[in-house]
């Protein structure tokens, strides 16, 4: 079980993170919605709101979706 108070970002926080896509790394903004574990490390489930310099296809596919990001990558 993950102790939520030990994590850096709380539910409802707006955060910026990097998303590695085929066209390169994109700067994104999103809303923390849940706690997760990714490859044995603490992570956050984030609702993606916006992506900088994304193609229309990337924007339509990735925005308004959930994605899991390690806490260190936020």
N, C-alpha and C positions, 0 to 999 in steps of 0.2 A: 504494500500500500504506500502511496506517495503522501508525504506530509506536506500539504498545500502551503502552509505558512513558511516553509523553508524555501519555496520557489521565489524567484525575483519578481515575476510578473503575476499579478492577480487577475481573476476573471473580470472582464469588463474594461481592462486597460487597452488603450490604443497604442500599438507598437509599430516600429519599422523593422524590416528584416530583409535579407537577401534571398532571392529565389533563383536557383540555377536552372535555366531553361536551355534549349538547343541553340538559341540565338545569343546566349551569353547570360551573365548574371544580371538580374533586374532588381532594383530597389522597390520594395512593396510596403504597403501599410495595411494593417488589419486590426481586428478586434479579438482579444483573447477570450475564448469561450469555454475551454475545458483543459484539464490536466491529461497528459499522455506520457507514455514511455516509448522511446525510439532507440533501438539498438542498446538497451540497457541503461540509458541515461534519461534524466528528467526532460520533458518536452512540453510544449503547449499546443493545443489545437487552436488554430487561428482561422477566422473568417476573413478572407482576402477582400479588401475594399478597393484597392487602387494599385496599379503597377506603372512605374515610370518607363517611358520609351518602349512600350510594348506594341507589337503589331496588332492590328484589329483582331486577328485570329487568337493570339495569346490573350488579349484583353477579354474577349468574349468567353474563352474557355476557362481562364483562371480566376476571374473576378466572381464574387458571390459564390465562392466554394470554400470548403474547409480544407485546411492543409496542416500537417504536423511539422513543427519546427523545434529543433533543440533550443533550450534556454540560452545557450552560449551564442547562438546565431542571431538572436534578436538584439 
